[in-house]
Amino acid sequence: MNEEFNEEEYMNEYTENLEKATHILPSIVSGFIDDACKVSHMNEIPAALSFFTILGQLAKDFVVIPNGQSREDTRIHFLQIQTSGTGKSTLYNFTGPVAKRTFEGINKKNIHPTNLPLALETGDFEGPKAFDVMSVVDYTDAGLLSDTVEVEREEPRENGEGTRRVRVMERVAGILEGSGLAHWDEFEYSGVFSTSEHKKSAIVYLNTLMNTLAGENWVITKKLKEGDIQKTFCERSVLAMTYPPKKLEEVMTHKGVLQRMVVYVWDVPDFIQDKMRKTQILKAGKIEEVNQPIDKYVGALLKLYDALYQRYEDVGRDLTQTVQFADDFTDAYMFRYEQMQSFIEREKPQVREIASNFTTRLLKMLLKLSVLNCIAESPQYSKDEDKFIVNSRHVSQAAFLIQNCYSRLTMWLGSALRVRRREELANSKQTNLEGVYLKMKDKDEEGYVSKKLFMDAYVKSEKVSQVQAYRDYKKHRELFVEDKVGRSVFLKLRGEEKE
């Protein structure tokens, strides 16, 4: 689906976009982008969104975002859809260690709030939530979700003399349960794009866990064979990547899971892939010191965590008061929505129809990213009263990221629809050629018909010129068997039986 681009214009636009990212985003995010892209070239927007996915997870138990009568949490679920070999996994090789070590640091602090819904389910109120990274390739529904299994254990006898072995039912947590990241390096195998029998419920699970944590709709429930309903408490943020799968357009149109995520889709132009490959060739046979500043960003994220925790304590643990909104926030938010609508209206109807399915969800992501930019920027303010106040600047920062995702989405949709139209047109030409042949009555006993008579019939049937008729035939030449007798050419449809 890769289309031709003007290389100079494309690179000028990329450079301009990179400069905006450097100047508009919080300094910690700009630094993260710069260091991540030293190993994952030209992946600035995915790097920024990966950072905010981690930050949104850290903030989820300290911040509730008011949104009219509803409440939103701070989690960002990010999906990077990009051509193979263009730095997706390499980016995670930077992001993953930052996330894991940050989560380890949070767990060591041992101050995080209890997982209350899980505690109410199990009766275990001891200890704060623990964070980790769930990262698997192959799994079953049963492995993802919590379950109840029968186990043997020792317990004291009633008379106090020794112990006895008893069989009891015990709850076992699934790998989805908990806090941290749910990471897919190969999201194409998640069950969203091609649902196998043992992953048939993946879309339901993903849709559920991405519901707001303010309420109960995020808890995944499963009816067990024995009659009980088992709950899985997944508060993770999804961080996933994949190459553009064949059914991507269909999933975007007919399934709601991608609309709940921030999706960055990039069908990387051939000339950029060429640059990336040449960069790798120049490194072949050479030893490079790997000195990624992982600890730098772990330290920065833990400082943000500490600041959030202190703010949470200062407002009496009222999650709706941890961040507040400046007077200029609403006007800025409305402006960015109208800007998004204007952008959509310039697109072709088919693109507009599919892209509009993402608008409502992207508005929520714009709201969340505004809050997260505010949190990331708070250490830059010297006065406490200036911190954790979401203003128009933070909306602009969020809009920069959302606009990049949105423009990539519409660009990809436009390209995908053009390819589909070409395929449909080609298929219709093929069908029409076959149809004209089958209707002809001048076939001999072996099914052959004069090519000249066939082409005349096709011109008449399809109302096209002789030139166009021969072009269509040439494109689908493999459909027919030709036989030349003297100067005359005869043809029959390949596979036709003798009449």
N, C-alpha and C positions, 0 to 999 in steps of 0.2 A: 504493500500500500504506500510505500515510500514515494513521494512525488518530487518533482524537480523544484529546486529553490534557487533564487539568486544568492550565491554564496556571500557576496559582499554585503548585500542588504541584510541578510540573515545574521551575519557576524556583527554588523553595526548595531542591530537591534539587541543582540545578546549582550554586547559590551555596555550599552546604555542601561539595560536592565540590571546588570551586575553592579554598576555604579550606584543605581538607586538602592539596591539591597544593602550596599556598604554604608550608605548615608542615612537611610530611613529607619532601619531596624535597630533595636537596642544593641549596644556595643558587645555584650556577651554573645548575642546571636550572630552578629557580623564576624566576630572572631571564630566562632564555631564553624561558620560557613567557609571561611578562609582556610582553616586547618583541615577540614573534612575534604575540601576540593583539591587539596594538594595530592590526595591519593585517589579521589573519585572526581575526575575532571568534568567541569561544566554541569555539575549537579547541585547548583546553589539553592534552588527552591526546595528540592527534596531534602537537602541538608537542614535548612531552616525548619521545615515541617517535622523532620525527625526530632529536632531539639524540642520543639513545642509539644510533640507527643509525649516526651519524657516529662517535661515541665507540667503538662496538664495532669499527668498521673500523680505527681508529687502534691499538686494543689487540691486534688479532688475531695479530700476529707477536711479541708479548711475553708473552702469557698463554695457557696451556692449562688448561682447567677439568677437573679429575679428576671422573669420574662412574662410580665402580665400575671395571669392566673397560674402559669406554669413555672417550674424551676428547672434550671439546667445545671449539670455538673461541668467541670472544666476539661474533661477528657477529649482529646483529639484522636480520631481513628484515621490513620493515614495509609493510603495505598498508592504505591509508585508503579505505574504500568509503563514499561519502557523496553525498547529493543534490546535483545540479548547482547551481552558483551559491552555494555556502555556504562558500567560502574554501579549498578544497583547493589550487588553483593559487597563490592569494595566499600561502598558508603556504610553499609551495616557493619563492616569490620571495624569501622571507627565508632559508629553510634552504639553498637551492641556493648562493647566494653565500658563505654561511658555509663550506659544504663545499668549494667550489672553492678559496677562498683558503686554507683550512686545508691542503688537499692541496698547493697550491703552496708553502706554507711548509715542509711536510715534505720535498718534493722538493729545496728549496733547502738544507736541512740536510745532505743527501747522506750520511746515517748509517744509513739503514734497512737491515735484512738483505737479502741477495740472494734473488731468487726461485729457490731451489735446484731445485725440480722442473723449471722451465723451463730453467734453466742446464744441467741434466743432459740435457735433450732436445736443446738447440741447441748445447751446448758453449761457450756464452758466460757466463763467470763474472764478468764485469766489471760493476760498478755495482749499486747497491741497487734495490729495487722502486720503481716510479714510481706515483703515485696520480693519478687523474683521475675525471671524471664521464662515464659513458656515458649519453647522453640522446637517444634517437631515437624517432620515431613509426612510420615504415614501414621495413621491413627484410626480408631473406630469411634462410633458414637459413644459406646460404653466407656471407652478410655477418656473421652473428654469430660464426661459428666460424673458427678458423685453417685455413689451407689451404696447399697447395704449388702454385706456379705456375712456368711456364717463362719465364725472362728471358734477355736477352742482356747480356753484360758484357765489358769489355776485360781481358785478362790478358797478362803478359809471355810472349814466345816462349821456348821452351826454350834456344835458342842465345843469348838475351840481346839479340837484335837486334829492337827494336820490340815491338809488341803484336799480338794477334790477338783477334777477336771470337768468343766461344764462347757456346753456349746451355746454361744450367744450371737446375736446379730450386732454387727459393728458397722458404723458409717465409715466409708472410705472416700476421701476427696478425689474428684476427677482433676485432670491436669488444667482444665480451664479455671477452676476455682482459685480465688485469691486476688491479690493486687500485683501490679507490675505491668509487663508487656505480654501480649499474645502475639508472637512473631512468626510470620510465614515468609521464608525466603523464596518459596515456590508456591505462591498463592493459587496458581492454576490448578494445584492438586487439593485445594481446600474443600472442594465439593460445590463451590459456587458456580463455576463455569461448566463443569461436567460432573453431574451428580452420580457417583457410583452407589451401589446398593448399601455399602457400609458407611457412606457419608451422606446419606439422603437427607438428613435433618440439619446439615451444616448451615444452610441459609436461615432457618428458624433460630438456631442458637446464636448466630452472629447478629441477626436483627434484634434479638432479645437483649443480649449483653450490651448492645450499643444504645439501648433506651436510657433515659436520664436516671441517675442514681437517686434522684429526689422522688421517692415513691417505691412501689414494689414491682413494677413491670420489667425491671432488669433481671429479676431472679429467674433462672431457667428451671422449669419443672418437668419431671418425667414420671410417668406412671410405671411402677415396677410390676413384674409378673405376679408377685405375691400380694399385690393390692395396695401397698403404700405409695404415696407420692414423695419422690425424692427431689430435694431442691439443690441446685448448684449456684453458689454465690460468686459470680465472676464480676470483678470490678476492674478488670484489666483494660488497657488501651491497646487497640490493634495497630500493629506496625507491620505492613506486608508489602511485598514486591512481586512482580511477575512480568513476563514478556506479554505483548498484546495477544491474547488468545483469540481464536477464531470466533467464538460466540460472545465477544465482548459487547457488541452493539445490542444483541438480543438480551443479555443480562441487564444492560443499562435501561432497556425499554420495558422489560417485563418483570424484573425483580427489583425489590426495593433496597437491597443490601448496599449497593455502591453509593446510593444517594445519601446514606448515613455516614459516609466517609469523605474525607478530603482526598479527592482523586487527582493525581498528576499523571497525565497520559502523554507520552512523547514518543512518536515514531521517528527515531533519530535519522536525519538526512544522511545519505550515503557519504557525502563529503566530510561530515563530522566523524562518522565511523572510520573513515580513512585516516583522519588526523589521529584518532585514538589508537588505531592499530600501529601507525608509524611511531607514535610515542612509545608504545610497548617494544617495538623492534629496536629502537635506539637504546633501550634499557637491557636488552638481551645480552647475557654474558657478563654483566656488571653487577657488583654488589652495592646495594644501597642500604644505608643505616636506617632502620625503622625507629623513629623517635617521635611517635605521635603523642601530643600533649593531652593524654587521657586524664591524668590527675588534675590538670588545670581546670577542666570542665566539670569533673566530679566535685572538686572543691567549690566551684562557682555554684553548681546546682545545690549542694548541701548548704551553702550560705543562704540561697534563696529559700530553701526548706526551713532553715532556722528563723529567717525573717518572717515567713508565713506563719510558722508556729507561734512566734511571739505576738504577731498581730492577732491571731486567732484567740490567744489568751487575753490580749488587751481589750478585745471587744466582747468579753464574757462568753467566748465560744459560740457566738451567734454567727453562724456561717453566712448569713445574708448581709452581714456588716463588715466582713473581712475586706472586701473591696467595695468602694462606693463610686458613684458616677457623677462627673462634672456636669455643669449646666450645658456645655456645648456638645455633649455626647450625642444626644438624640438627633440634633440637626445633622451632625456628621454621619450618623448611622443611616438616616433617611437619604442623604445625598448619595452615599455609596450604593444604596439599593437602587435608586433611580438611575445611577450610572450603569449598574448591571443590567437593568431593564433596557436602557438605550442600546447597550451592546448587543443584547439578544435580538432586538427588533431589526438590526442590520443583517441578521443571518437569514438564510433561506428557510422557508416554512418547515421543511423536514428536520433541519438542524434545530430550529427554534422549538419545535414540539418536544424533541428528546431532551434538549438542554434545559428547558423550562421545568422538567421534573426534578432538577437539582437545585432550583432557585431557593425554595423554602429552606431546605437543609443547609445550603451554603450561607444563607442569612444567619442561621444559628451558629455555623462555624465562624462567620465573621464576628459575631458577638463573643464567642469563646476566645478567639484569637486576639480580640481587642483586650480582653481581661488578661490573657497570658502575656501580651506585650507590656501591659501595665506592670504586672508582677516582675517580669524580667528587667524592666527599666527602673524599678523602685530603688535599688541600691545607688543609682546615679543621683538621687535627691539627698541633699544634706539635712533638710528639715523633715521631721516625722509627719507633719501635717500635709506634706506634698506627696507622700508615698501612698500607694494602693488606691489612687484616684484615677479612674478610667476617663480619659478625655479624648478630644477629637484627634490628637496626634496618634493615639493608640489605635483608633479606628482606621486612620490612614495607613498605619503599619500593617494592620490585618488585611486591609483592602488590597494592598500591594501583593500579598501572598495569594489571596483568593482570586484576584484578577489574573494572575499568572496561571493558576490552575484552570480557571474558567476559559481563558483564551486557548489554552492547550486542548481542552475538552472540545470546544466548538471546532477548532482546526481539525482535530482527529475525526470528529463526527462528519464534517464536510467531506473529508477525504474518503472515509469509509462509505458514505452514501454514494459518492461518485463511482467508487469501485463496484458497489453493489448494482448500481444502474447499468454499468458497462456489462457486468456478468448477466444481468437479467436480459439486456438487449441481445447479447451474444446467444443466450439460451433461446430467446424467442426466434432469432434468425435460424438457429439450428432446427427448432421445432417446425418452423414454416417451410424450410427446405424439405424436411421429411414429409410434411403434409402435402406439399405440391407433388412430390414423387408418388405418394400412395394414391393420390386421386387420378393420376394419369392412366389412360386406358390403352395407350399405344405401346405397351410393353410386349416383348417377345416371350416365348415360353420359359426362358430362363430369368425373366424379370428385367432385362435390359431395355432401355429407352434411349432414343436419340438425345444427346446432350443439348443440341440446338433446340429441339422441341421442348426439352425440360426447362432450359433457360428462358425461352419465350413464355412458357406457362408461368414461371416464377415472376417475370416482369409484370405480366398481366394480373396475377394474383395479388402481389404485394405493392403494385403501383409504384415501382422504382425504375430507374434507368437501367439500360443494359450494362453500363459501367458498374453501377452499384450492385447489380445482380451478380456479376462475376466476382466482385470483391467479397460479397457474402459467401459465395460458393467457395472461394479460395480459402477463407478463414475456417471453413468446415469441410475441407476437402477429404478429411479422413473418414467422413460418414459414408463415402461412396467408393465403389469399385468401378474403375474405368477400363474399357476395352476398345482398342482402335482397329477399325476395319477399313483399310485403304486410308482415305483422308477423313473418313467419318469417325466420330467418337461416340461411343455408347456408354451408358452408366447404369448402375443399379445400386440400391441402398444396401450397404454392407449388412450381411446377416439375413437378407431376405431369402425365403425358401422358394424353390421353383414352383410356379403356379400350376 
